[in-house]
Amino acid sequence: MGGAGRESQGSVVTEKKQQTRHPSMYKVLLHNDDYTTMDFVVMVLETIFHKSGAEATRIMLNVHEEGRGVAGVYPRDVAETKVVLVYDLARKNEYPLKCSLEKA
């Protein structure tokens, strides 16, 4: 196979820099209604979105005063899961709390 006079050549490997694309982010929004209690919204923000009591209260007041508030910003699959969790918890507690996604 290899002849005696043959030199082995080292190959140079050039690595293409991988363009890592960050996933699109989505805001999870809570919407105000006339029936869901403020305490329940705070509990949702603390349990599903892992907000502190103070931050949950601030977001809840924003929902109450502005009509909606941002509960968090996540990649789409995480955001969709959070929306489902909010709806499930609200229904189990007989509240009509609405939750939606908006591209960040």
N, C-alpha and C positions, 0 to 999 in steps of 0.2 A: 504494500500500500504506500507508505510514505517513503520517498527516496531519501538517500543519505544527505544530499545537498539541499534538501528542502527546509526552509526556516518556517517555524510556526509563527503565524501572525496573530497578534492580539487583536481582538475586535473591540471597537469602541462602541459602547452602548450609549446612545443619547436618549435621555428620557424626556418625553414631552410632558410639559407641566399640565397636570390634569386641571381643567377648569371645574372647580367645585361650585355648583350652583346651590345656593341656599334655598330651602323650600319657601314657597309663598306663605306669607303669614296672614292670619285672619283674626279679626277682633270678634270676641264673643260678647254680644250685647244683651243686656236684660232690659225689658220694656215695662214701663209703668202700667198698672191697671188699678181699678177701684176696689179690688177684693183681696189681693195678696198682701199680707201684713208686712210691715217693715222688719219685724223680728225674723220672719221667715226668710226674707231676702238676705238679711245679714247672715243667717245660718247657712244659706246656700253658698254665699260668697266665702264663708269660713271653711265649709266642709268640701265643697267641690272645687273651689278655686284657691284654697289654702291661703286666704287673706287673713291678716291680723284683725282683731276686733275693730281697731280704729280705722283701718283701711276699708274694711267691709262696710262700716257705718258711713264713711265718706262716699263710697260708690253707691250705696243704697240711697243716700240723700240726693245724689246726682240723678239717679233713676227717678226718684220722686219729683224733683224740681224741674228736670230737663226732659222728662219723658222716656229717657233711656240712659244707660250708662255702660261703660266698657268694663266687663268683668275680668278680661285678660286678653292677651294676644298670643296665639299659638300656631304651629303648623296645622294645615287643614285637617288631617286625621285626628289630631288631639282636640282641635276646636269642635269638630263634629261630635266627638265622643262626649265632650263637656255639655253640648247642647242636649244630647239624648239624656244624660244624667240629670240635667236640670228639669227637663220635661217629666221624666220618670218620678223624681222626688216631688215635684209640684202636684202631679196627678195623685200620687199616693196620699198627699196631704190635702187634696181637694182644693188646690189653688189654680187659677188660670194663668199663672206666670208665663210670659212669653220670652223666648230666647232666640237669638238669630246670629248669623255670621255676616261679616262684612270684610272684604279684602282690605288689609291694612296698608 
